[in-house]
Amino acid sequence: MAPTAANRQPFRLIVMNTSGRRSELKRIYHRDWFGQAPWVICICAVPSEAWVRCDGKNYADIDVSIAMDHLVLSAANAGLGTCWVAAFDPAAAREILSLPEGIEPIAFTPLGYPADQLPAKERKPLAELIYYEHWSPA
């Protein structure tokens, strides 16, 4: 149900069962924990399907980010753990997932019940993030 520009929905999700795929997953992202969850999800952009602003800005990456964010928030609401992974090897991802030309892997997330309770995330104060009326950093 994630909103996308002009409702084009220029993304695809690839859901991978991690069982027996540890070596492939290690090629995509080197951290051991990446393949420990039962599932890994890759979200891909389909730029040819995306809305394009009048100045040529293609909104595929933005739409993909919104969809992935909704997935992560929905998973957290259901008690599942995720981790947005963008520092992956795109060539390995393309090969392992058999991605055709014109499809771009954007992010991955493992998905499963967390083994550990993580501490609360630190966030900047709102005063550092929100400006009123115009750009006005402190």
Secondary structure as UniProt FT lines:
FT   HELIX           5..7
FT   STRAND          11..17
FT   TURN            19..20
FT   HELIX           22..28
FT   HELIX           32..35
FT   STRAND          39..45
FT   HELIX           47..49
FT   TURN            54..55
FT   HELIX           60..77
FT   TURN            78..79
FT   HELIX           90..96
FT   TURN            97..98
FT   TURN            101..102
FT   STRAND          104..112
FT   HELIX           126..129
//
